[in-house]
Amino acid sequence: MGYEVLLDAGAVSRCRRRVHLENDPGKREVPLAPPDPALEQRIADATAHRLGIAEQLAEASEAGDGWVTISRDLPAGERSAATERALADGVPFIWGALLPVDLAGHRRGGVDLLVRTDQGYLPVLVVRHRITDRGSGAPTTAMTDLDPAHQSPDPARKVRAQPRDQLRLVHLRKLLEVGGYAEKGRALGGVIGLDADVVVWHDLNAKTWPGGRSAVTEYNNRFADRVAVASAAATGQPALAEPSRILECRRCPWWPTCEAELTSTRDVSLVVRGEDADGLRKIGVSTVDALAALNPADEPPMSWTAGSFTDAVMLARAWLADLTLVRRVTDVVVSRGDVEVDVDMESFGESGAYMWGCLLSGADIGLEQGYRAFVTWDPLPTNDEARSFAEFWAWFTDVRERTLAAGLTFRAYCYNALAENRWLFGSVERFGDHEGIPSRAEVKSFVDSDEWVDLFLSVSEQFLCSQGKGLKVIAPAAGFGWRDPEAGGEASMGWYRDAVGMDGDVPDLTQRERLLQYNEDDVLATQALRGWMTDRAGTEVPFMGDL
Ligand code: SF4
């Protein structure tokens, strides 16, 4: 072939259009979206995580004997040559390997660690996400035991489905096979996750995928498809993948290109994502205008997968009318209490919840009204989080008890309870032995009660939102604005690092103030939103039946 299509492991999990764009010579000069600072931070965190693991493993491998590190700073050619030498020498552990490209197979790729067994080499990934859950049966070895022969069913962990990890392992195994280095007789790969407490071993031929497929079968199908997409793009043949808005678009560097294309064609995926957009296009409904022209009272014209067809038609009409919100109900209702608390929790990745911000309002129960935050500024993870959470729960319980004792009703509000609930239960699980931490039953009884109101659900049930349902999109409709123009979950991660001096720096106290103000604004936003829903939304927001 006169062109060179080389795909890395990520191609099989990536958007097909992205594979096309990355291989289209005509798109090399196209401006991409600016780098996402949150993504860059995650990459930096993952690098630091990998380095920490490498140190531990190298130390454990008989004082570094048989361990070779290949620097990622080397030019690709040198790194790949060093990897080949180490493989040919039969080095037991090769860290930072870059495997020789497989031109015929269209593959390239590197791997954190290659481990030699009696039968050849197998790949081990070091990732910064969770790879197990509570349960049993995950095939594991101890963290520094890299011999898969020692694996046994783990009594405390079950495998968390991470399809991308398994597909990456297959890709790497294929690259090892080309040079004749892959383990014979089985297809095995290991993963060390965020907790870095065990190695999980995956049998890549196990038929654990939907439809009785294995990771290898799934990979083969996907890879053949991506090679076809990339080859068509590289040779100027008709594209095999067109843009269509999906979740991945939010963080994709190609979004400016795809957005311009989708907007110019008024593509139906601007209001209906994923499979439903594909289904609509197949029956000739490929624009927002065509969708808006359908009768929302009819049965869906094809099998519908997400949300309701009626909503989709209404969203299309809202999009055409340039409306952020449309009312689905004649009367907007929010559960209200005599005493009300708006709650917003701030977490840092998987490390913990460092702040519980609360805004007390309503009837006087002898406690100071307004905003307060229960917070730990010790860098997470820290046991001081238990102290801060216990103080939050004690205050919160006091408010509830005083309210009930006064014969009044209590309501607490959050925006998307999934996040708050995750850390309410997570705090109980992690700090159950500490003083002041409630029981799981106590938290469950509150979370399941009418006292806990998720405004995200109220918004979802009563409005159609053409620009998304995030608080930062919805609260401005209620007239609320954040004091900090950069306020946002992603930005707050960087502020938090500085606020606690996470990388060994001096803690930046101004960033603590910034986080407190941001958290206070979030609870003020939910307060403003529920007030607006109670008083004004019913008249200010157009009703979908009138569109
Ligand atoms: S912006 Fe969306 S459609 Fe375009 S390449 Fe990226 S993920 Fe694919």
Residues whose N, C-alpha, C, O or C-beta is under 5 A from the ligand:
A	BS01	SF4	C15 R17 R18 P243 S244 I246 E248 C249 C252 W254 W255 C258
